Amino acid sequence: MSRYAMPAADAAWLHMDRPTNPMVVNGLVTLAEAPDPDDVAAVLEQRLVADFPRFRQRVAEPLGRGPAFEDDPSFDLDDHFHRLELPAPGDRAALQAMVSDLVTPSLDPGKPLWHAYLIEGYEGGAAVLWRIHHCIADGIALGRVMLSITDGGGESGTAPPSSRPGGALRRLAGIPASAISAIRGVGAAAVHEGVETLAHPDHVRELAGTARRDVATVAKLLASPADAASDLRAPLSGARRVAWSEPVPLARIKEAARLRRVTINDLLLTALAGALHELLGPDGGLPDEIHAMVPFNLRPLDEPVPADLGNDFALLLLELPVGGVAPGERLREVSSRMDEIKSTHEALLAYGVISAIGLTPPWVEDRLIGFFTDKASLVVTNVPGPRQQLHFAGAPVSGVLVWAPCSGSLGTTVSIFSYNGEVTAGFMTDTALIADPGQLVRAYESALHELMPDSGVDGQHA
């Protein structure tokens, strides 16, 4: 039986599974028309399973050896492709309720770690929910896989297996191979320092005071204190709920960002921070600042998705101003902090830390993951999708969302996805934190409206 060793970063995500927090990436594609189920199955068989080997492989962890992918001799598409009928009235609320139930369970470790659900009867069309384990691919890669098997997505075929992690890092960042090796070395050193920190927290101050700039950046990841207890940091129930916003024209957001001299990303993250303040600030015990884990893509977006998929991304810690400040001041703070992150190697170094975590013994890995994720209160992804109309199995794609999983004790993940000239924000929350994410959607829509040029809000008053 063929067996393929799992890269260290993928192994780290494999071992982050928790009973209340399975490491599953969830993607939702809505369709304006109902596709033929046989056509959907054919697309999955011919464009997904045939082109991406991980979708027909299971995970094996032989005693004393690292995890690996191996061909599943009993692979059957029917075990992974499911048809469901959406209950009446077949509207957004019904779809949100069904998706909420489907995204909660863990995946069967004895089978290839993915499922696709064709949900029929949604607003005269249908929806497809994708669930894959993070060890197969990150959320950005899953989004590109979903789009690569559509018609009109602009990506044909797949690239050969990549030389992760160096190739993708080198191509995107323009740094030499020697620097990649150094970054991975810093990551390994940081993991060692992280273990020391667990036993001796004061040790990290010594590291930060004596290290060079890049090591100091890793020290920042390790030395940052845990986010304060709040309604976003309570114990998790394991049950999840999802909701998403009405799409907003990208041109309108782009114009607002231009007038305010910030990026589109700055504007959207500011709206999120304002929504969190509105919903949880007064009574939810939110401090003035919280941290978001923000996945940062390390793959060249102008190349096909590699056939072996995997995780080529890093996690950044972004401080979000969620206190009672004016919208304009909040926007300036977010923009300034994003500019600061862009001027460092933080994304590359964080990748080195995650890769090194995947090489540690399980008991160390478990403690480091908790130590790392305690520093944030939520996960936020912002993915620029295709600008043109796509079709899946002959049906027009009307919307796309991809939720990254939450690791450790995190229970709130936000997906901001642009597609075909529109931007949609999706929220997935643990019910112990936010029972109704629809409240967060409404707060986000209100905060985004305040930042628009026609809102009548000058941004100087809270």
Beta strands, then each sheet from edge to edge (+ up, - down):
strand 1: 3-5
strand 2: 24-31
strand 3: 57-60
strand 4: 68-71
strand 5: 81-85
strand 6: 114-122
strand 7: 125-133
strand 8: 240-244
strand 9: 248-249
strand 10: 289-297
strand 11: 313-321
strand 12: 378-384
strand 13: 391-392
strand 14: 395-403
strand 15: 412-419
strand 16: 422-430
sheet 1: 1+ 4- 3+
sheet 2: 5+ 6+ 7- 2+ 14- 13+
sheet 3: 8+ 16- 9+
sheet 4: 8+ 16- 15+ 12+ 10+ 11-
end
